[in-house]
């Protein structure tokens, strides 16, 4: 019979612990562990009718305040349970602000350390490729200045390079604007 009582107590205690963790009790909570007929254990807010005792359920982290005795009026505290950060912000608001700041900083680092330099490198590579192709076409044109195919090829190359360069410049400008909007030195 003792094994059955213990088997019932463990799931009940686990449920009580999970319940108080789930509702996010910011402060320690006082509950009563009551033993009913046949050794059945229950948990409740009010005093036990039979045998029982008061237990304190603490949150998994954060500051813990001792519970007030049963029946004592609890006045709301003007001070937040976690007094770090802006006292006008709730803990959730402080966490959200911290997450947003972390995301902003990560994006800023990504822009400055990877995206903008990559786009600038692509732009330099494009300029070098265009210069090499232009030099080749220029040599062909010098050999045969009247050949219209070489002139058309040169114009096509100039247009293609110009279009690609404008695209890179727009992307670089957009990335730098985003960087500046994140208060970065870009």
N, CA and C atoms as a LAMMPS dump frame, in Angstrom:
ITEM: TIMESTEP
0
ITEM: NUMBER OF ATOMS
558
ITEM: BOX BOUNDS ff ff ff
-5.0000000000000000e+02 5.0000000000000000e+02
-5.0000000000000000e+02 5.0000000000000000e+02
-5.0000000000000000e+02 5.0000000000000000e+02
ITEM: ATOMS id mol type element x y z
1 1 1 N 0.821 -1.184 0
2 1 2 C 0 0 0
3 1 3 C 0.866 1.249 0
4 2 1 N 2.021 1.203 0.658
5 2 2 C 2.924 2.345 0.689
6 2 3 C 3.451 2.673 -0.7
7 3 1 N 3.663 1.63 -1.555
8 3 2 C 4.158 1.87 -2.912
9 3 3 C 3.133 2.615 -3.748
10 4 1 N 1.85 2.285 -3.577
11 4 2 C 0.793 2.949 -4.352
12 4 3 C 0.694 4.419 -3.942
13 5 1 N 0.824 4.705 -2.68
14 5 2 C 0.753 6.085 -2.2
15 5 3 C 1.91 6.91 -2.77
16 6 1 N 3.093 6.32 -2.781
17 6 2 C 4.26 7.01 -3.335
18 6 3 C 4.091 7.208 -4.84
19 7 1 N 3.542 6.212 -5.522
20 7 2 C 3.323 6.308 -6.96
21 7 3 C 2.348 7.432 -7.286
22 8 1 N 1.364 7.667 -6.426
23 8 2 C 0.411 8.748 -6.653
24 8 3 C 1.016 10.103 -6.314
25 9 1 N 1.888 10.137 -5.318
26 9 2 C 2.459 11.409 -4.884
27 9 3 C 3.4 12.009 -5.933
28 10 1 N 4.223 11.187 -6.565
29 10 2 C 5.198 11.703 -7.527
30 10 3 C 4.532 12.397 -8.712
31 11 1 N 3.518 11.782 -9.368
32 11 2 C 2.878 12.515 -10.462
33 11 3 C 2.169 13.779 -9.973
34 12 1 N 1.606 13.725 -8.78
35 12 2 C 0.912 14.895 -8.247
36 12 3 C 1.903 16.021 -7.986
37 13 1 N 3.056 15.698 -7.387
38 13 2 C 4.082 16.71 -7.15
39 13 3 C 4.635 17.251 -8.465
40 14 1 N 4.831 16.379 -9.425
41 14 2 C 5.335 16.816 -10.724
42 14 3 C 4.342 17.755 -11.39
43 15 1 N 3.054 17.41 -11.287
44 15 2 C 2.026 18.28 -11.862
45 15 3 C 2.028 19.643 -11.18
46 16 1 N 2.125 19.661 -9.865
47 16 2 C 2.119 20.926 -9.133
48 16 3 C 3.328 21.77 -9.521
49 17 1 N 4.47 21.147 -9.627
50 17 2 C 5.68 21.889 -10.003
51 17 3 C 5.544 22.433 -11.425
52 18 1 N 5.036 21.586 -12.334
53 18 2 C 4.844 22.037 -13.709
54 18 3 C 3.825 23.164 -13.77
55 19 1 N 2.746 23.048 -13.033
56 19 2 C 1.696 24.069 -13.038
57 19 3 C 2.257 25.429 -12.636
58 20 1 N 3.008 25.473 -11.558
59 20 2 C 3.548 26.757 -11.106
60 20 3 C 4.637 27.275 -12.032
61 21 1 N 5.374 26.375 -12.67
62 21 2 C 6.353 26.822 -13.658
63 21 3 C 5.622 27.387 -14.874
64 22 1 N 4.538 26.712 -15.306
65 22 2 C 3.814 27.108 -16.503
66 22 3 C 3.123 28.45 -16.34
67 23 1 N 2.524 28.719 -15.204
68 23 2 C 1.824 29.995 -15.045
69 23 3 C 2.803 31.129 -14.828
70 24 1 N 4.074 30.803 -14.699
71 24 2 C 5.107 31.832 -14.626
72 24 3 C 5.077 32.611 -13.337
73 25 1 N 4.9 31.936 -12.251
74 25 2 C 4.875 32.622 -10.971
75 25 3 C 6.173 33.381 -10.793
76 26 1 N 6.102 34.708 -10.724
77 26 2 C 7.287 35.539 -10.593
78 26 3 C 7.857 35.471 -9.192
79 27 1 N 7.026 35.274 -8.227
80 27 2 C 7.439 35.191 -6.835
81 27 3 C 7.178 33.776 -6.34
82 28 1 N 7.742 33.467 -5.191
83 28 2 C 7.471 32.176 -4.589
84 28 3 C 6.001 32.109 -4.226
85 29 1 N 5.423 30.929 -4.351
86 29 2 C 4.007 30.764 -4.046
87 29 3 C 3.864 29.797 -2.88
88 30 1 N 2.984 30.129 -1.962
89 30 2 C 2.718 29.24 -0.843
90 30 3 C 1.47 28.434 -1.167
91 31 1 N 1.607 27.128 -1.12
92 31 2 C 0.451 26.255 -1.289
93 31 3 C 0.463 25.257 -0.149
94 32 1 N -0.646 24.604 0.019
95 32 2 C -0.768 23.629 1.104
96 32 3 C -0.809 22.228 0.528
97 33 1 N -0.01 21.373 1.124
98 33 2 C -0.001 19.95 0.768
99 33 3 C -0.852 19.252 1.811
100 34 1 N -1.985 18.726 1.375
101 34 2 C -2.947 18.135 2.308
102 34 3 C -3.041 16.634 2.092
103 35 1 N -3.187 15.929 3.194
104 35 2 C -3.386 14.482 3.128
105 35 3 C -4.822 14.201 3.508
106 36 1 N -5.531 13.551 2.573
107 36 2 C -6.933 13.227 2.801
108 36 3 C -7.099 11.794 3.278
109 37 1 N -8.326 11.311 3.286
110 37 2 C -8.599 9.923 3.701
111 37 3 C -7.839 8.933 2.819
112 38 1 N -7.288 7.934 3.391
113 38 2 C -6.542 6.909 2.672
114 38 3 C -5.164 7.377 2.229
115 39 1 N -4.689 8.519 2.768
116 39 2 C -3.352 9.009 2.427
117 39 3 C -3.277 9.739 1.099
118 40 1 N -4.416 10.056 0.524
119 40 2 C -4.428 10.768 -0.77
120 40 3 C -3.907 12.19 -0.576
121 41 1 N -2.947 12.588 -1.425
122 41 2 C -2.323 13.899 -1.319
123 41 3 C -2.944 14.838 -2.349
124 42 1 N -3.307 16.036 -1.866
125 42 2 C -3.807 17.08 -2.763
126 42 3 C -3.079 18.377 -2.434
127 43 1 N -3.138 19.318 -3.371
128 43 2 C -2.53 20.619 -3.179
129 43 3 C -3.613 21.661 -3.357
130 44 1 N -3.618 22.667 -2.479
131 44 2 C -4.625 23.711 -2.572
132 44 3 C -4.106 25.014 -1.995
133 45 1 N -4.808 26.117 -2.334
134 45 2 C -4.423 27.435 -1.838
135 45 3 C -4.773 27.622 -0.37
136 46 1 N -5.939 27.182 0.002
137 46 2 C -6.424 27.389 1.37
138 46 3 C -5.871 26.366 2.337
139 47 1 N -6.178 26.553 3.638
140 47 2 C -5.686 25.615 4.645
141 47 3 C -6.304 24.223 4.482
142 48 1 N -5.588 23.235 4.958
143 48 2 C -6.049 21.852 4.873
144 48 3 C -7.115 21.605 5.934
145 49 1 N -8.074 20.737 5.612
146 49 2 C -9.096 20.38 6.607
147 49 3 C -8.559 19.341 7.583
148 50 1 N -7.726 18.484 7.119
149 50 2 C -7.151 17.459 7.987
150 50 3 C -5.673 17.713 8.181
151 51 1 N -4.898 16.648 7.978
152 51 2 C -3.459 16.732 8.132
153 51 3 C -2.83 17.387 6.899
154 52 1 N -1.877 18.281 7.097
155 52 2 C -1.226 18.927 5.963
156 52 3 C -0.195 19.933 6.421
157 53 1 N 0.498 20.495 5.447
158 53 2 C 1.498 21.5 5.758
159 53 3 C 1.639 22.454 4.573
160 54 1 N 2.157 23.629 4.862
161 54 2 C 2.371 24.628 3.833
162 54 3 C 3.733 24.387 3.183
163 55 1 N 3.796 24.476 1.848
164 55 2 C 5.065 24.349 1.141
165 55 3 C 5.241 25.574 0.248
166 56 1 N 6.484 25.863 -0.07
167 56 2 C 6.799 27.003 -0.915
168 56 3 C 7.279 26.49 -2.266
169 57 1 N 6.635 26.951 -3.319
170 57 2 C 7.036 26.599 -4.678
171 57 3 C 7.763 27.808 -5.232
172 58 1 N 9.004 27.605 -5.643
173 58 2 C 9.837 28.701 -6.131
174 58 3 C 9.954 28.632 -7.652
175 59 1 N 10.1 29.791 -8.295
176 59 2 C 10.329 29.775 -9.735
177 59 3 C 11.696 29.182 -10.038
178 60 1 N 11.882 28.735 -11.257
179 60 2 C 13.136 28.089 -11.604
180 60 3 C 14.307 29.06 -11.634
181 61 1 N 14.057 30.362 -11.882
182 61 2 C 15.128 31.362 -11.85
183 61 3 C 14.537 32.702 -11.465
184 62 1 N 15.408 33.62 -11.204
185 62 2 C 14.956 34.952 -10.82
186 62 3 C 15.002 35.115 -9.316
187 63 1 N 14.657 36.303 -8.878
188 63 2 C 14.662 36.575 -7.445
189 63 3 C 13.4 35.993 -6.819
190 64 1 N 13.548 35.499 -5.612
191 64 2 C 12.433 34.877 -4.925
192 64 3 C 12.115 35.674 -3.671
193 65 1 N 10.853 35.923 -3.486
194 65 2 C 10.364 36.628 -2.324
195 65 3 C 9.608 35.607 -1.482
196 66 1 N 9.831 35.59 -0.2
197 66 2 C 9.135 34.64 0.652
198 66 3 C 7.641 34.952 0.655
199 67 1 N 6.78 33.928 0.639
200 67 2 C 5.35 34.173 0.621
201 67 3 C 4.88 34.735 1.965
202 68 1 N 3.796 35.486 1.885
203 68 2 C 3.204 36.003 3.118
204 68 3 C 2.42 34.886 3.774
205 69 1 N 2.245 34.94 5.079
206 69 2 C 1.466 33.913 5.752
207 69 3 C 0.036 33.904 5.213
208 70 1 N -0.613 32.751 5.307
209 70 2 C -1.99 32.638 4.839
210 70 3 C -2.868 33.659 5.536
211 71 1 N -3.762 34.246 4.782
212 71 2 C -4.695 35.204 5.372
213 71 3 C -4.167 36.623 5.391
214 72 1 N -2.879 36.824 5.177
215 72 2 C -2.324 38.174 5.195
216 72 3 C -2.625 38.838 3.86
217 73 1 N -3.025 40.087 3.91
218 73 2 C -3.331 40.819 2.693
219 73 3 C -2.022 41.141 1.985
220 74 1 N -2 40.876 0.713
221 74 2 C -0.769 41.166 -0.017
222 74 3 C -0.966 42.439 -0.817
223 75 1 N -0.135 43.435 -0.497
224 75 2 C -0.192 44.703 -1.21
225 75 3 C 0.674 44.582 -2.449
226 76 1 N 0.2 45.09 -3.591
227 76 2 C 1.035 45.016 -4.79
228 76 3 C 2.305 45.839 -4.615
229 77 1 N 3.373 45.293 -5.113
230 77 2 C 4.665 45.956 -4.987
231 77 3 C 4.878 46.887 -6.167
232 78 1 N 5.369 48.09 -5.904
233 78 2 C 5.656 49.039 -6.964
234 78 3 C 6.961 48.677 -7.662
235 79 1 N 7.815 47.934 -6.985
236 79 2 C 9.111 47.553 -7.523
237 79 3 C 8.985 46.218 -8.258
238 80 1 N 9.507 46.103 -9.482
239 80 2 C 9.428 44.834 -10.189
240 80 3 C 10.266 43.771 -9.493
241 81 1 N 9.892 42.489 -9.726
242 81 2 C 10.614 41.382 -9.09
243 81 3 C 12.078 41.385 -9.507
244 82 1 N 12.332 41.727 -10.769
245 82 2 C 13.699 41.803 -11.245
246 82 3 C 13.986 43.272 -11.48
247 83 1 N 14.786 43.887 -10.614
248 83 2 C 14.966 45.329 -10.67
249 83 3 C 16.081 45.765 -11.603
250 84 1 N 16.556 44.897 -12.478
251 84 2 C 17.582 45.314 -13.429
252 84 3 C 16.916 45.972 -14.625
253 85 1 N 17.581 46.944 -15.217
254 85 2 C 17.044 47.603 -16.396
255 85 3 C 16.105 48.726 -16.042
256 86 1 N 15.291 49.135 -16.993
257 86 2 C 14.346 50.228 -16.843
258 86 3 C 13.212 49.8 -15.917
259 87 1 N 13.027 50.492 -14.774
260 87 2 C 11.98 50.075 -13.844
261 87 3 C 10.581 50.27 -14.424
262 88 1 N 10.431 51.063 -15.49
263 88 2 C 9.133 51.255 -16.1
264 88 3 C 8.758 50.139 -17.062
265 89 1 N 9.678 49.224 -17.299
266 89 2 C 9.429 48.129 -18.246
267 89 3 C 9.216 46.823 -17.489
268 90 1 N 8.326 45.998 -18.011
269 90 2 C 8.14 44.67 -17.423
270 90 3 C 9.328 43.801 -17.821
271 91 1 N 9.452 42.672 -17.186
272 91 2 C 10.555 41.756 -17.497
273 91 3 C 10.461 41.305 -18.952
274 92 1 N 9.245 41.015 -19.414
275 92 2 C 9.053 40.595 -20.805
276 92 3 C 9.471 41.708 -21.765
277 93 1 N 9.143 42.952 -21.443
278 93 2 C 9.532 44.073 -22.296
279 93 3 C 11.056 44.227 -22.33
280 94 1 N 11.709 44.038 -21.177
281 94 2 C 13.171 44.117 -21.139
282 94 3 C 13.8 43.001 -21.961
283 95 1 N 13.228 41.801 -21.882
284 95 2 C 13.746 40.676 -22.661
285 95 3 C 13.562 40.964 -24.148
286 96 1 N 12.367 41.436 -24.53
287 96 2 C 12.118 41.755 -25.935
288 96 3 C 13.064 42.843 -26.424
289 97 1 N 13.293 43.857 -25.605
290 97 2 C 14.217 44.934 -25.988
291 97 3 C 15.627 44.387 -26.158
292 98 1 N 16.021 43.49 -25.285
293 98 2 C 17.35 42.885 -25.375
294 98 3 C 17.478 42.035 -26.642
295 99 1 N 16.44 41.28 -26.964
296 99 2 C 16.448 40.455 -28.174
297 99 3 C 16.516 41.349 -29.415
298 100 1 N 15.717 42.421 -29.425
299 100 2 C 15.736 43.346 -30.565
300 100 3 C 17.105 43.988 -30.735
301 101 1 N 17.723 44.384 -29.633
302 101 2 C 19.056 44.99 -29.706
303 101 3 C 20.076 43.971 -30.232
304 102 1 N 19.96 42.728 -29.782
305 102 2 C 20.865 41.682 -30.248
306 102 3 C 20.684 41.434 -31.747
307 103 1 N 19.433 41.393 -32.203
308 103 2 C 19.172 41.199 -33.628
309 103 3 C 19.686 42.385 -34.449
310 104 1 N 19.487 43.601 -33.941
311 104 2 C 19.968 44.792 -34.627
312 104 3 C 21.491 44.735 -34.756
313 105 1 N 22.162 44.388 -33.663
314 105 2 C 23.623 44.324 -33.672
315 105 3 C 24.118 43.224 -34.606
316 106 1 N 23.436 42.081 -34.622
317 106 2 C 23.823 40.979 -35.502
318 106 3 C 23.678 41.392 -36.971
319 107 1 N 22.579 42.087 -37.293
320 107 2 C 22.371 42.54 -38.671
321 107 3 C 23.423 43.577 -39.045
322 108 1 N 23.711 44.494 -38.126
323 108 2 C 24.726 45.515 -38.371
324 108 3 C 26.088 44.87 -38.633
325 109 1 N 26.453 43.904 -37.809
326 109 2 C 27.72 43.185 -38.003
327 109 3 C 27.745 42.459 -39.344
328 110 1 N 26.61 41.86 -39.724
329 110 2 C 26.514 41.148 -40.993
330 110 3 C 26.658 42.121 -42.167
331 111 1 N 26.023 43.285 -42.062
332 111 2 C 26.128 44.284 -43.127
333 111 3 C 27.566 44.765 -43.277
334 112 1 N 28.179 45.156 -42.147
335 112 2 C 29.52 45.733 -42.193
336 112 3 C 30.597 44.696 -42.479
337 113 1 N 30.435 43.502 -41.948
338 113 2 C 31.483 42.495 -42.052
339 113 3 C 31.387 41.591 -43.255
340 114 1 N 30.174 41.502 -43.861
341 114 2 C 30.026 40.527 -44.931
342 114 3 C 29.328 41.09 -46.168
343 115 1 N 28.13 41.631 -45.995
344 115 2 C 27.323 41.991 -47.16
345 115 3 C 27.88 43.176 -47.953
346 116 1 N 28.193 44.269 -47.281
347 116 2 C 28.724 45.444 -47.992
348 116 3 C 30.097 45.137 -48.605
349 117 1 N 31.043 44.548 -47.853
350 117 2 C 32.341 44.218 -48.477
351 117 3 C 32.204 43.246 -49.656
352 118 1 N 31.282 42.287 -49.557
353 118 2 C 31.081 41.33 -50.652
354 118 3 C 30.586 42.055 -51.902
355 119 1 N 29.62 42.933 -51.729
356 119 2 C 29.076 43.67 -52.871
357 119 3 C 30.13 44.596 -53.478
358 120 1 N 30.946 45.226 -52.631
359 120 2 C 32.027 46.08 -53.136
360 120 3 C 33.077 45.257 -53.883
361 121 1 N 33.367 44.062 -53.404
362 121 2 C 34.325 43.183 -54.072
363 121 3 C 33.775 42.738 -55.428
364 122 1 N 32.49 42.416 -55.478
365 122 2 C 31.871 42.05 -56.751
366 122 3 C 31.934 43.209 -57.737
367 123 1 N 31.727 44.417 -57.233
368 123 2 C 31.785 45.613 -58.079
369 123 3 C 33.202 45.791 -58.653
370 124 1 N 34.22 45.648 -57.809
371 124 2 C 35.607 45.767 -58.289
372 124 3 C 35.926 44.683 -59.322
373 125 1 N 35.464 43.461 -59.05
374 125 2 C 35.691 42.36 -60.002
375 125 3 C 35.009 42.619 -61.329
376 126 1 N 33.794 43.155 -61.286
377 126 2 C 33.085 43.497 -62.512
378 126 3 C 33.824 44.574 -63.292
379 127 1 N 34.324 45.59 -62.585
380 127 2 C 35.077 46.663 -63.249
381 127 3 C 36.326 46.106 -63.94
382 128 1 N 37.024 45.204 -63.261
383 128 2 C 38.231 44.622 -63.847
384 128 3 C 37.892 43.773 -65.068
385 129 1 N 36.809 42.99 -64.977
386 129 2 C 36.394 42.158 -66.104
387 129 3 C 35.999 43.028 -67.292
388 130 1 N 35.252 44.077 -67.029
389 130 2 C 34.836 44.984 -68.108
390 130 3 C 36.044 45.664 -68.748
391 131 1 N 36.996 46.081 -67.912
392 131 2 C 38.209 46.73 -68.439
393 131 3 C 38.989 45.762 -69.337
394 132 1 N 39.124 44.486 -68.916
395 132 2 C 39.853 43.5 -69.733
396 132 3 C 39.139 43.263 -71.071
397 133 1 N 37.818 43.086 -71.021
398 133 2 C 37.065 42.844 -72.25
399 133 3 C 37.12 44.067 -73.172
400 134 1 N 37.037 45.245 -72.566
401 134 2 C 37.114 46.477 -73.359
402 134 3 C 38.492 46.589 -74.034
403 135 1 N 39.546 46.238 -73.322
404 135 2 C 40.903 46.292 -73.885
405 135 3 C 41.034 45.314 -75.054
406 136 1 N 40.444 44.121 -74.942
407 136 2 C 40.492 43.143 -76.036
408 136 3 C 39.778 43.692 -77.273
409 137 1 N 38.584 44.24 -77.04
410 137 2 C 37.827 44.785 -78.166
411 137 3 C 38.542 45.981 -78.785
412 138 1 N 39.207 46.766 -77.968
413 138 2 C 39.954 47.933 -78.457
414 138 3 C 41.094 47.486 -79.38
415 139 1 N 41.784 46.396 -79.016
416 139 2 C 42.878 45.87 -79.857
417 139 3 C 42.33 45.384 -81.196
418 140 1 N 41.166 44.701 -81.164
419 140 2 C 40.556 44.228 -82.403
420 140 3 C 40.146 45.402 -83.288
421 141 1 N 39.643 46.423 -82.668
422 141 2 C 39.199 47.605 -83.413
423 141 3 C 40.398 48.347 -84.019
424 142 1 N 41.513 48.376 -83.292
425 142 2 C 42.72 49.032 -83.821
426 142 3 C 43.239 48.308 -85.053
427 143 1 N 43.085 46.977 -85.082
428 143 2 C 43.54 46.197 -86.228
429 143 3 C 42.649 46.457 -87.451
430 144 1 N 41.338 46.61 -87.186
431 144 2 C 40.397 46.82 -88.288
432 144 3 C 39.384 47.888 -87.861
433 145 1 N 39.745 49.192 -87.971
434 145 2 C 38.902 50.272 -87.465
435 145 3 C 37.563 50.415 -88.179
436 146 1 N 37.415 49.877 -89.367
437 146 2 C 36.158 50.034 -90.104
438 146 3 C 35.174 48.899 -89.855
439 147 1 N 35.592 47.867 -89.141
440 147 2 C 34.726 46.721 -88.895
441 147 3 C 33.613 47.12 -87.912
442 148 1 N 32.395 47.113 -88.423
443 148 2 C 31.242 47.533 -87.608
444 148 3 C 30.918 46.533 -86.499
445 149 1 N 31.301 45.289 -86.677
446 149 2 C 31.033 44.262 -85.648
447 149 3 C 31.802 44.603 -84.379
448 150 1 N 33.035 45.024 -84.518
449 150 2 C 33.83 45.379 -83.336
450 150 3 C 33.231 46.602 -82.623
451 151 1 N 32.735 47.546 -83.391
452 151 2 C 32.122 48.739 -82.791
453 151 3 C 30.845 48.347 -82.056
454 152 1 N 30.03 47.498 -82.664
455 152 2 C 28.786 47.04 -82.024
456 152 3 C 29.094 46.236 -80.763
457 153 1 N 30.118 45.372 -80.845
458 153 2 C 30.52 44.592 -79.663
459 153 3 C 30.975 45.509 -78.53
460 154 1 N 31.684 46.55 -78.881
461 154 2 C 32.177 47.484 -77.859
462 154 3 C 31.007 48.229 -77.195
463 155 1 N 30.037 48.64 -77.986
464 155 2 C 28.858 49.327 -77.435
465 155 3 C 28.027 48.389 -76.56
466 156 1 N 27.896 47.147 -77.02
467 156 2 C 27.149 46.153 -76.236
468 156 3 C 27.842 45.901 -74.899
469 157 1 N 29.144 45.747 -74.957
470 157 2 C 29.921 45.535 -73.731
471 157 3 C 29.764 46.727 -72.782
472 158 1 N 29.866 47.929 -73.307
473 158 2 C 29.735 49.124 -72.469
474 158 3 C 28.358 49.176 -71.808
475 159 1 N 27.33 48.849 -72.577
476 159 2 C 25.965 48.862 -72.015
477 159 3 C 25.798 47.79 -70.932
478 160 1 N 26.281 46.573 -71.231
479 160 2 C 26.168 45.466 -70.265
480 160 3 C 26.916 45.792 -68.974
481 161 1 N 28.133 46.293 -69.084
482 161 2 C 28.926 46.642 -67.897
483 161 3 C 28.264 47.765 -67.109
484 162 1 N 27.768 48.766 -67.818
485 162 2 C 27.115 49.889 -67.159
486 162 3 C 25.887 49.425 -66.384
487 163 1 N 25.086 48.557 -66.981
488 163 2 C 23.87 48.043 -66.324
489 163 3 C 24.236 47.258 -65.064
490 164 1 N 25.217 46.385 -65.16
491 164 2 C 25.633 45.584 -64
492 164 3 C 26.217 46.476 -62.897
493 165 1 N 27.016 47.457 -63.29
494 165 2 C 27.608 48.361 -62.294
495 165 3 C 26.531 49.16 -61.565
496 166 1 N 25.536 49.641 -62.301
497 166 2 C 24.438 50.376 -61.659
498 166 3 C 23.694 49.485 -60.663
499 167 1 N 23.507 48.219 -61.026
500 167 2 C 22.849 47.273 -60.108
501 167 3 C 23.641 47.096 -58.82
502 168 1 N 24.965 46.91 -58.965
503 168 2 C 25.823 46.771 -57.78
504 168 3 C 25.805 48.05 -56.939
505 169 1 N 25.878 49.201 -57.601
506 169 2 C 25.861 50.472 -56.868
507 169 3 C 24.558 50.66 -56.095
508 170 1 N 23.438 50.288 -56.701
509 170 2 C 22.143 50.386 -56.004
510 170 3 C 22.114 49.476 -54.789
511 171 1 N 22.61 48.232 -54.948
512 171 2 C 22.626 47.299 -53.808
513 171 3 C 23.538 47.809 -52.699
514 172 1 N 24.706 48.331 -53.071
515 172 2 C 25.637 48.875 -52.069
516 172 3 C 24.988 50.05 -51.347
517 173 1 N 24.369 50.932 -52.093
518 173 2 C 23.711 52.1 -51.496
519 173 3 C 22.59 51.672 -50.546
520 174 1 N 21.797 50.691 -50.957
521 174 2 C 20.699 50.195 -50.112
522 174 3 C 21.236 49.569 -48.818
523 175 1 N 22.293 48.77 -48.943
524 175 2 C 22.893 48.142 -47.76
525 175 3 C 23.474 49.202 -46.816
526 176 1 N 24.119 50.221 -47.379
527 176 2 C 24.7 51.276 -46.537
528 176 3 C 23.601 52.102 -45.86
529 177 1 N 22.499 52.335 -46.549
530 177 2 C 21.37 53.044 -45.923
531 177 3 C 20.813 52.243 -44.756
532 178 1 N 20.657 50.935 -44.97
533 178 2 C 20.186 50.063 -43.881
534 178 3 C 21.163 50.103 -42.714
535 179 1 N 22.442 50.057 -43.013
536 179 2 C 23.483 50.102 -41.979
537 179 3 C 23.371 51.392 -41.172
538 180 1 N 23.219 52.516 -41.861
539 180 2 C 23.1 53.806 -41.169
540 180 3 C 21.813 53.86 -40.347
541 181 1 N 20.731 53.246 -40.821
542 181 2 C 19.481 53.249 -40.063
543 181 3 C 19.606 52.439 -38.772
544 182 1 N 20.573 51.532 -38.749
545 182 2 C 20.831 50.744 -37.539
546 182 3 C 21.878 51.411 -36.65
547 183 1 N 22.169 52.682 -36.931
548 183 2 C 23.13 53.484 -36.175
549 183 3 C 24.547 52.951 -36.299
550 184 1 N 24.856 52.448 -37.491
551 184 2 C 26.199 51.955 -37.718
552 184 3 C 27.055 52.972 -38.424
553 185 1 N 28.348 52.815 -38.297
554 185 2 C 29.323 53.671 -38.977
555 185 3 C 29.709 52.938 -40.247
556 186 1 N 28.993 53.231 -41.339
557 186 2 C 29.19 52.473 -42.58
558 186 3 C 29.951 53.257 -43.612
